[in-house]
Amino acid sequence: MKKGFVFSCIPTKRGNGTPMTPEDRLRLAKDAGFQGVEISTMDDLGECERLASQARSIGIEIHSVMASGHWSFPLSSPDEETRQKGVANIRQSVDTAKVSGADTVLVVPAVVNEQTPYELAWDLALKSMRELAPYAEKNGICLAVENVWNKFLLSPPEMLRFIAACESPAVAAYFDVGNILIYGYPDQWIRSLGSTLRKVHFKDFDIQTRTFRNLLQGNVPWDRVRQALLDVGYTDYCSVELPAYQSYPDQFIYDCSKQVDRIFAGE
């Protein structure tokens, strides 16, 4: 398995308060031992190419793109203008992935709320994904559906059925180990998702306080998570998605690297 970090979580200042450029932040991740980063959707593809060039020169991979518009413009919105903005954002995310060299776009497929009941969210999200899948296929990019707190796809069979209903080899699963703890067991989900699993997020979670925690400080059963990933033959990125320390934030990246090493080692 490979060690990744969510780029937006890498601090923008050093421990002494001096600012860091995007290139500095890539280098920090590389120096800490991470092999890749997950960037967010970029509107300026020229800027995206510059970032990709810097990453290549440093020797760190941009492996995935986190779509940025899924909460503001849900793919399940009953308002057609809003839904189309969401579709456009995923297309831009695919473009970002293509330019940066990433192979995956993280997608939140729906948001269930008082205005959008589950069944309607399913139908509209599926409509959006079917519209997007050919564009992703054409560009060689995977659209990976993530488990988030959106009241949608609350069990492995639901997620597998939704992915299958998209009827595209470009649609797969993105699994967040910490997000699932509020309503499921990560090792069970990993085994159920199996070969549909494309990327993984690492964060910890305290069940009692219902808050995210740094790695190894919550209730995630990391030994079982590791074994499940090995059992399904997962070899791709596990990316840390957590905010850095308030003081000496750059130290956080090094600490996370050691924690992921320990999780991977299983001892």
Residue frames relative to the residue before (quaternion, step in Angstrom):
aa qw qx qy qz dx dy dz
M 1.0000 0.0000 0.0000 0.0000 0.00 0.00 0.00
K 0.3572 -0.7494 0.5288 0.1766 3.55 -1.18 0.60
K 0.4075 -0.7179 0.5222 0.2143 3.54 -1.15 0.76
G 0.0190 0.8094 -0.5851 0.0458 3.56 -0.73 1.11
F 0.1756 -0.7560 0.6199 0.1156 3.54 -1.33 0.27
V 0.4498 -0.6597 0.5276 0.2899 3.57 -1.07 0.76
F 0.4697 -0.7364 0.4104 0.2621 3.56 -0.51 1.23
S 0.6532 0.5268 -0.3225 0.4379 3.60 0.98 -0.77
C 0.6541 0.5000 -0.3103 0.4753 3.60 1.24 -0.33
I 0.5347 0.5949 -0.4216 0.4271 3.59 1.24 -0.13
P 0.4995 -0.6955 0.4140 0.3088 3.63 -0.66 1.03
T 0.3886 -0.7193 0.5350 0.2132 3.52 -1.21 0.62
K 0.7277 0.3079 -0.2229 0.5709 3.58 1.33 0.07
R 0.4770 -0.6463 0.5157 0.2981 3.54 -1.20 0.61
G 0.7254 -0.4355 0.3104 0.4334 3.54 -1.31 0.08
N 0.7012 0.4417 -0.2687 0.4909 3.60 1.14 -0.59
G 0.6221 -0.5916 0.3222 0.3990 3.58 1.29 0.17
T 0.5186 0.6311 -0.4346 0.3794 3.59 1.20 -0.12
P 0.5069 -0.6810 0.4333 0.3026 3.60 -0.93 0.86
M 0.2551 -0.7399 0.6017 0.1596 3.54 -1.27 0.51
T 0.4138 -0.6829 0.5477 0.2499 3.55 -1.02 0.83
P 0.6731 -0.4570 0.3616 0.4554 3.61 -1.22 0.17
E 0.6378 0.5211 -0.3294 0.4617 3.59 1.01 -0.77
D 0.6213 0.5349 -0.3325 0.4663 3.59 1.03 -0.79
R 0.6748 0.5045 -0.2940 0.4513 3.56 0.95 -0.88
L 0.6148 0.5212 -0.3383 0.4857 3.57 1.08 -0.68
R 0.6667 0.5034 -0.3001 0.4604 3.55 0.95 -0.89
L 0.6059 0.5494 -0.3509 0.4560 3.59 1.05 -0.72
A 0.6621 0.4976 -0.3079 0.4682 3.58 0.89 -0.91
K 0.6497 0.5126 -0.3093 0.4684 3.57 0.97 -0.86
D 0.6772 0.4994 -0.2941 0.4533 3.59 0.86 -0.96
A 0.6662 0.5019 -0.2991 0.4635 3.58 1.11 -0.68
G 0.6219 -0.5885 0.3278 0.3994 3.58 1.24 -0.17
F 0.4983 0.6443 -0.4414 0.3765 3.58 1.23 0.23
Q 0.3972 -0.7483 0.4961 0.1901 3.53 -1.05 0.86
G 0.8236 0.0442 0.0061 0.5653 3.57 1.17 -0.48
V 0.2344 -0.7501 0.5994 0.1525 3.54 -1.34 0.26
E 0.3047 -0.7043 0.6097 0.1985 3.51 -1.34 0.47
I 0.1802 -0.8000 0.5664 0.0823 3.57 -0.58 1.15
S 0.4817 -0.6301 0.5148 0.3255 3.56 -1.33 0.09
T 0.7012 -0.4391 0.3491 0.4400 3.56 -1.31 0.24
M 0.1274 -0.7899 0.5977 0.0504 3.57 -0.92 0.94
D 0.3690 -0.7406 0.5236 0.2031 3.57 -0.81 1.04
D 0.7082 0.3917 -0.2295 0.5408 3.56 1.14 -0.72
L 0.2322 -0.8131 0.5187 0.1259 3.59 -0.18 1.25
G 0.5517 0.5765 -0.3970 0.4534 3.59 1.22 -0.32
E 0.6449 0.4948 -0.2996 0.4996 3.55 1.03 -0.84
C 0.6162 0.5497 -0.3341 0.4543 3.56 1.07 -0.76
E 0.6588 0.5046 -0.3037 0.4681 3.58 0.94 -0.87
R 0.6300 0.5237 -0.3373 0.4638 3.59 1.02 -0.74
L 0.6491 0.5047 -0.3154 0.4737 3.57 0.97 -0.86
A 0.6503 0.5158 -0.3144 0.4606 3.58 0.97 -0.84
S 0.6390 0.5220 -0.3204 0.4654 3.57 1.02 -0.80
Q 0.6419 0.5124 -0.3176 0.4739 3.58 1.00 -0.82
A 0.6422 0.5258 -0.3220 0.4555 3.57 0.98 -0.85
R 0.6545 0.5133 -0.3152 0.4570 3.58 0.93 -0.86
S 0.6758 0.4941 -0.3028 0.4555 3.59 0.93 -0.86
I 0.6632 0.4869 -0.2933 0.4869 3.58 1.13 -0.65
G 0.4340 -0.7070 0.4538 0.3254 3.57 1.11 -0.65
I 0.5659 0.5405 -0.4116 0.4671 3.56 1.09 0.74
E 0.4034 -0.7455 0.4913 0.2002 3.56 -0.98 0.88
I 0.2556 -0.6681 0.6632 0.2200 3.54 -1.23 0.55
H 0.1118 -0.8719 0.4765 0.0155 3.54 -0.16 1.31
S 0.8161 0.0254 -0.0035 0.5773 3.60 1.13 -0.44
V 0.2991 -0.7274 0.5946 0.1668 3.51 -1.38 0.34
M 0.2638 -0.7416 0.5974 0.1534 3.55 -0.91 0.97
A 0.3816 -0.7268 0.5215 0.2329 3.58 -0.51 1.16
S 0.3428 -0.8098 0.4571 0.1334 3.56 -0.85 1.01
G 0.7434 0.4746 -0.2300 0.4114 3.59 1.15 -0.35
H 0.4228 0.7702 -0.4286 0.2106 3.57 1.24 0.04
W 0.6620 0.4687 -0.3301 0.4827 3.62 1.13 -0.37
S 0.6866 0.4655 -0.2833 0.4813 3.59 1.00 -0.76
F 0.7959 0.1313 -0.0365 0.5899 3.56 1.06 -0.81
P 0.1189 -0.8442 0.5186 0.0646 3.60 0.41 1.20
L 0.5057 -0.6415 0.4927 0.3001 3.53 -1.10 0.74
S 0.6842 0.4630 -0.2640 0.4977 3.56 1.32 -0.27
S 0.3772 0.7557 -0.4762 0.2448 3.60 1.23 0.12
P 0.4144 -0.7051 0.5133 0.2601 3.62 -0.91 0.86
D 0.5899 0.5172 -0.3726 0.4957 3.58 1.28 -0.18
E 0.4184 -0.7603 0.4350 0.2401 3.58 -0.39 1.22
E 0.6284 0.5327 -0.3472 0.4481 3.59 0.99 -0.73
T 0.6559 0.5012 -0.3038 0.4756 3.57 0.99 -0.86
R 0.6501 0.5203 -0.3194 0.4524 3.57 0.93 -0.90
Q 0.6701 0.5002 -0.3030 0.4572 3.57 0.93 -0.85
K 0.5985 0.5326 -0.3606 0.4777 3.59 1.13 -0.57
G 0.6312 0.5242 -0.3235 0.4713 3.56 1.07 -0.73
V 0.6371 0.5168 -0.3165 0.4762 3.56 0.99 -0.84
A 0.6513 0.5149 -0.3108 0.4626 3.58 0.96 -0.87
N 0.6371 0.5294 -0.3294 0.4532 3.58 1.03 -0.75
I 0.6537 0.4873 -0.3240 0.4798 3.59 0.98 -0.75
R 0.6102 0.5341 -0.3531 0.4667 3.60 1.03 -0.69
Q 0.6522 0.4949 -0.3116 0.4823 3.58 0.99 -0.83
S 0.6211 0.5357 -0.3323 0.4657 3.57 1.09 -0.68
V 0.6225 0.5171 -0.3293 0.4865 3.58 1.07 -0.74
D 0.6369 0.5147 -0.3218 0.4753 3.59 0.99 -0.82
T 0.6292 0.5319 -0.3234 0.4654 3.57 1.02 -0.84
A 0.6572 0.5075 -0.3048 0.4666 3.56 0.95 -0.89
K 0.6501 0.5302 -0.3160 0.4432 3.57 0.90 -0.92
V 0.7035 0.4649 -0.2674 0.4663 3.58 0.85 -0.98
S 0.7258 0.4575 -0.2457 0.4512 3.59 0.94 -0.87
G 0.5149 -0.6475 0.4197 0.3735 3.58 1.21 -0.37
A 0.4473 0.6777 -0.4618 0.3569 3.58 1.26 0.16
D 0.3299 -0.7592 0.5251 0.1973 3.57 -1.20 0.48
T 0.7666 0.3236 -0.1420 0.5361 3.58 1.29 -0.20
V 0.1444 -0.7361 0.6524 0.1080 3.54 -1.24 0.65
L 0.3495 -0.7149 0.5704 0.2034 3.56 -0.88 1.01
V 0.0554 -0.8122 0.5803 -0.0221 3.55 -0.78 1.10
V 0.1940 -0.6957 0.6764 0.1446 3.55 -1.08 0.85
P 0.2899 -0.8417 0.4260 0.1611 3.60 -0.17 1.23
A 0.8195 0.0240 0.0360 0.5715 3.59 1.12 -0.57
V 0.1559 -0.7280 0.6530 0.1389 3.51 -1.38 0.28
V 0.1964 -0.7764 0.5916 0.0924 3.56 -0.58 1.19
N 0.1523 0.7769 -0.5981 0.1246 3.59 -0.83 0.99
E 0.7685 -0.3602 0.2391 0.4717 3.59 -1.26 -0.16
Q 0.7042 0.4527 -0.2609 0.4807 3.57 1.10 -0.65
T 0.7720 0.2675 -0.1288 0.5621 3.57 1.22 -0.50
P 0.1848 -0.8038 0.5566 0.1002 3.62 -0.07 1.22
Y 0.7352 -0.4754 0.2661 0.4032 3.53 -1.25 0.55
E 0.6936 0.4943 -0.2978 0.4312 3.59 0.74 -1.03
L 0.6581 0.4902 -0.3074 0.4818 3.58 1.00 -0.82
A 0.6222 0.5398 -0.3358 0.4568 3.57 1.01 -0.83
W 0.6293 0.5383 -0.3268 0.4553 3.57 0.98 -0.86
D 0.7026 0.4830 -0.2796 0.4415 3.57 0.74 -1.06
L 0.7020 0.4622 -0.2755 0.4666 3.58 0.89 -0.91
A 0.6302 0.5205 -0.3336 0.4697 3.59 1.03 -0.76
L 0.6540 0.5080 -0.3091 0.4676 3.56 0.97 -0.85
K 0.6144 0.5398 -0.3346 0.4683 3.57 1.04 -0.78
S 0.6703 0.5000 -0.2924 0.4639 3.58 0.92 -0.94
M 0.6777 0.4960 -0.2988 0.4533 3.57 0.86 -0.94
R 0.6527 0.5016 -0.3196 0.4693 3.58 1.01 -0.73
E 0.6143 0.5238 -0.3429 0.4803 3.58 1.16 -0.54
L 0.7261 0.4640 -0.2314 0.4515 3.55 1.01 -0.88
A 0.5741 0.6541 -0.3743 0.3201 3.57 1.03 -0.76
P 0.6634 0.4968 -0.3435 0.4416 3.67 0.81 -0.78
Y 0.6368 0.5202 -0.3307 0.4633 3.60 1.05 -0.74
A 0.6434 0.5078 -0.3143 0.4789 3.58 1.03 -0.80
E 0.6408 0.5247 -0.3198 0.4602 3.58 0.95 -0.88
K 0.6483 0.5396 -0.3107 0.4381 3.57 0.90 -0.96
N 0.7583 0.3751 -0.1910 0.4977 3.58 1.02 -0.82
G 0.4818 -0.7007 0.4175 0.3202 3.59 1.27 0.08
I 0.5102 0.6382 -0.4069 0.4084 3.57 1.15 0.66
C 0.3424 -0.7269 0.5618 0.1969 3.56 -1.07 0.80
L 0.2439 -0.7200 0.6297 0.1597 3.56 -1.06 0.83
A 0.0771 -0.8363 0.5427 -0.0089 3.58 -0.29 1.27
V 0.3026 -0.7824 0.5294 0.1265 3.55 -0.54 1.27
E 0.1762 -0.8233 0.5345 0.0739 3.59 -0.63 1.12
N 0.4472 -0.6414 0.5593 0.2753 3.51 -1.29 0.60
V 0.1182 0.7702 -0.6139 0.1261 3.57 -0.60 1.19
W 0.6203 -0.5509 0.3964 0.3931 3.57 -1.26 0.08
N 0.3124 0.7632 -0.4925 0.2781 3.55 0.59 1.23
K 0.4633 -0.7089 0.4200 0.3260 3.59 1.33 0.24
F 0.6147 0.5184 -0.3253 0.4975 3.56 1.19 0.66
L 0.8296 0.0986 -0.1168 0.5371 3.58 -1.06 0.81
L 0.1280 0.8630 -0.4696 0.1352 3.53 0.76 1.16
S 0.7542 0.2438 -0.1911 0.5790 3.60 1.24 0.13
P 0.6458 -0.5326 0.3666 0.4060 3.61 -1.15 0.45
P 0.6512 0.5087 -0.3553 0.4370 3.67 0.84 -0.75
E 0.6248 0.5334 -0.3431 0.4554 3.60 1.05 -0.73
M 0.6777 0.4869 -0.3020 0.4610 3.57 0.87 -0.95
L 0.6588 0.5052 -0.3148 0.4601 3.58 0.92 -0.85
R 0.6550 0.5075 -0.3162 0.4619 3.58 0.98 -0.81
F 0.6415 0.5192 -0.3254 0.4615 3.58 1.01 -0.81
I 0.6535 0.5097 -0.3146 0.4628 3.58 0.90 -0.91
A 0.6603 0.5044 -0.3075 0.4637 3.58 0.93 -0.87
A 0.6590 0.5278 -0.3067 0.4394 3.57 1.02 -0.82
C 0.5707 0.5859 -0.3835 0.4289 3.60 1.20 -0.36
E 0.2225 -0.8394 0.4735 0.1477 3.56 1.33 -0.36
S 0.6132 0.5182 -0.3630 0.4730 3.56 0.90 0.97
P 0.4512 -0.6780 0.5043 0.2870 3.60 -0.97 0.78
A 0.6096 0.5747 -0.3431 0.4247 3.58 1.28 -0.24
V 0.6622 0.4753 -0.3096 0.4896 3.62 1.24 -0.04
A 0.0837 0.7881 -0.5992 0.1133 3.56 -0.84 1.06
A 0.5842 -0.5907 0.4398 0.3411 3.57 -1.31 -0.25
Y 0.1429 -0.7183 0.6744 0.0942 3.54 -1.23 0.73
F 0.1187 -0.8419 0.5257 0.0264 3.58 -0.49 1.17
D 0.1781 -0.7689 0.6092 0.0771 3.55 -0.90 1.05
V 0.4030 -0.7606 0.4665 0.2033 3.54 -0.46 1.29
G 0.7148 0.4574 -0.2616 0.4598 3.60 0.94 -0.86
N 0.6220 0.5720 -0.3439 0.4095 3.58 0.98 -0.81
I 0.6919 0.5373 -0.2872 0.3874 3.55 0.93 -0.90
L 0.5570 0.6736 -0.3857 0.2954 3.59 1.11 -0.61
I 0.6066 0.5793 -0.3611 0.4075 3.59 1.14 -0.50
Y 0.8250 0.1135 -0.0642 0.5499 3.61 1.16 -0.41
G 0.8009 0.2045 -0.1322 0.5471 3.61 1.17 0.28
Y 0.4745 -0.6447 0.5295 0.2808 3.51 -1.41 -0.05
P 0.4497 -0.7518 0.4018 0.2665 3.59 -0.42 1.20
D 0.6555 0.5150 -0.3326 0.4411 3.60 0.91 -0.79
Q 0.6344 0.5212 -0.3308 0.4654 3.58 1.06 -0.71
W 0.6449 0.5176 -0.3154 0.4656 3.58 0.96 -0.86
I 0.6443 0.5332 -0.3309 0.4372 3.59 0.88 -0.91
R 0.6787 0.4813 -0.2946 0.4701 3.58 0.89 -0.90
S 0.6547 0.5105 -0.3174 0.4583 3.58 1.01 -0.75
L 0.6850 0.4803 -0.2888 0.4655 3.59 0.93 -0.87
G 0.0878 -0.8719 0.4796 0.0457 3.56 1.15 -0.65
S 0.8662 -0.0632 0.0681 0.4910 3.54 -0.81 -1.06
T 0.5870 0.5682 -0.3866 0.4279 3.62 1.21 -0.17
L 0.5296 0.6516 -0.3960 0.3717 3.60 1.28 -0.23
R 0.1332 -0.8293 0.5416 0.0348 3.58 -0.59 1.18
K 0.7949 -0.0332 0.0497 0.6038 3.60 0.97 -0.85
V 0.2180 -0.7757 0.5844 0.0967 3.57 -1.28 0.50
H 0.2229 -0.7297 0.6299 0.1452 3.54 -1.17 0.75
F 0.2119 -0.7556 0.6092 0.1139 3.55 -1.09 0.84
K 0.3104 0.6728 -0.6508 0.1656 3.52 -1.02 0.95
D 0.3796 -0.7134 0.5291 0.2590 3.59 -1.16 0.41
F 0.1787 -0.7889 0.5856 0.0527 3.54 -1.28 0.41
D 0.2778 -0.7401 0.5938 0.1498 3.55 -1.02 0.93
I 0.3662 -0.7680 0.4837 0.2052 3.57 -0.42 1.22
Q 0.6616 0.5318 -0.3193 0.4213 3.60 0.95 -0.85
T 0.7735 0.3237 -0.1748 0.5161 3.60 0.86 -0.94
R 0.3006 -0.7805 0.4854 0.2545 3.57 1.32 -0.26
T 0.5109 0.6001 -0.4413 0.4290 3.53 0.85 1.04
F 0.5059 -0.6218 0.4987 0.3298 3.54 -1.20 0.56
R 0.1385 -0.7817 0.6062 0.0467 3.53 -1.12 0.76
N 0.6102 -0.5170 0.4357 0.4128 3.53 -1.30 0.24
L 0.6768 -0.5041 0.3430 0.4125 3.56 -1.19 0.48
L 0.8296 0.1954 -0.2029 0.4821 3.55 -1.11 0.92
Q 0.6586 0.5122 -0.3125 0.4542 3.61 1.24 0.14
G 0.6892 0.4435 -0.2808 0.4995 3.58 1.26 0.12
N 0.7037 -0.4808 0.3498 0.3889 3.54 -1.21 -0.60
V 0.3847 0.7045 -0.5087 0.3112 3.61 1.17 0.24
P 0.3247 -0.7472 0.5442 0.2002 3.64 -0.77 0.99
W 0.1892 -0.8597 0.4612 0.1114 3.54 0.43 1.25
D 0.6094 0.5477 -0.3695 0.4382 3.60 1.03 -0.62
R 0.6871 0.4649 -0.2817 0.4820 3.58 0.96 -0.83
V 0.5999 0.5490 -0.3537 0.4622 3.58 1.09 -0.68
R 0.6558 0.5151 -0.3057 0.4595 3.57 0.88 -0.97
Q 0.6886 0.4876 -0.2947 0.4486 3.56 0.81 -0.97
A 0.6373 0.5251 -0.3289 0.4582 3.57 1.01 -0.78
L 0.6399 0.5192 -0.3239 0.4648 3.59 0.97 -0.83
L 0.6519 0.4992 -0.3083 0.4805 3.56 1.00 -0.82
D 0.6639 0.5374 -0.3074 0.4193 3.57 0.92 -0.91
V 0.7267 0.3964 -0.2487 0.5030 3.60 1.04 -0.69
G 0.5240 -0.6807 0.3855 0.3369 3.57 1.28 0.13
Y 0.3174 0.7664 -0.5024 0.2440 3.58 1.15 0.58
T 0.0216 -0.8236 0.5659 -0.0325 3.59 -0.80 1.04
D 0.5420 0.6507 -0.3830 0.3689 3.60 1.27 -0.02
Y 0.7841 -0.3849 0.2450 0.4207 3.57 -1.31 -0.31
C 0.1187 -0.6959 0.7021 0.0931 3.48 -1.31 0.70
S 0.0716 -0.8497 0.5220 -0.0184 3.58 -0.27 1.29
V 0.4104 -0.7045 0.5309 0.2310 3.54 -0.88 1.01
E 0.0274 -0.7803 0.6246 -0.0180 3.56 -0.93 0.99
L 0.3911 0.6895 -0.5011 0.3471 3.56 0.18 1.35
P 0.4982 -0.6482 0.4757 0.3246 3.61 -1.10 0.60
A 0.5127 -0.6649 0.4586 0.2910 3.55 -1.10 0.75
Y 0.6798 -0.4639 0.3778 0.4242 3.55 -1.36 0.18
Q 0.5411 -0.5962 0.4811 0.3469 3.57 -1.25 0.46
S 0.7561 0.2533 -0.1461 0.5854 3.57 1.04 -0.80
Y 0.8372 0.0335 -0.0704 0.5412 3.57 -0.98 0.89
P 0.0079 0.8651 -0.5014 0.0096 3.59 0.79 1.01
D 0.5964 0.5796 -0.3762 0.4083 3.60 1.10 -0.56
Q 0.5789 0.5894 -0.3743 0.4213 3.59 1.15 -0.55
F 0.5649 0.6273 -0.3740 0.3841 3.56 1.14 -0.66
I 0.6404 0.5393 -0.3297 0.4363 3.59 0.97 -0.84
Y 0.6635 0.4945 -0.3019 0.4735 3.58 0.97 -0.85
D 0.6480 0.5161 -0.3223 0.4581 3.58 0.97 -0.81
C 0.6452 0.5166 -0.3195 0.4634 3.59 0.97 -0.85
S 0.6260 0.5519 -0.3389 0.4344 3.56 0.99 -0.80
K 0.6688 0.4868 -0.2968 0.4771 3.57 0.94 -0.88
Q 0.6438 0.5258 -0.3231 0.4524 3.59 1.03 -0.77
V 0.6500 0.4925 -0.3193 0.4827 3.58 0.98 -0.79
D 0.5990 0.5556 -0.3545 0.4548 3.59 1.04 -0.73
R 0.6685 0.5020 -0.2963 0.4619 3.56 0.93 -0.91
I 0.6403 0.5162 -0.3199 0.4703 3.58 1.00 -0.84
F 0.6686 0.4984 -0.3013 0.4624 3.58 0.89 -0.91
A 0.6678 0.5130 -0.3029 0.4463 3.57 1.00 -0.83
G 0.2616 -0.8092 0.4891 0.1935 3.56 1.10 -0.68
E 0.7135 0.3762 -0.2644 0.5286 3.56 1.12 0.58
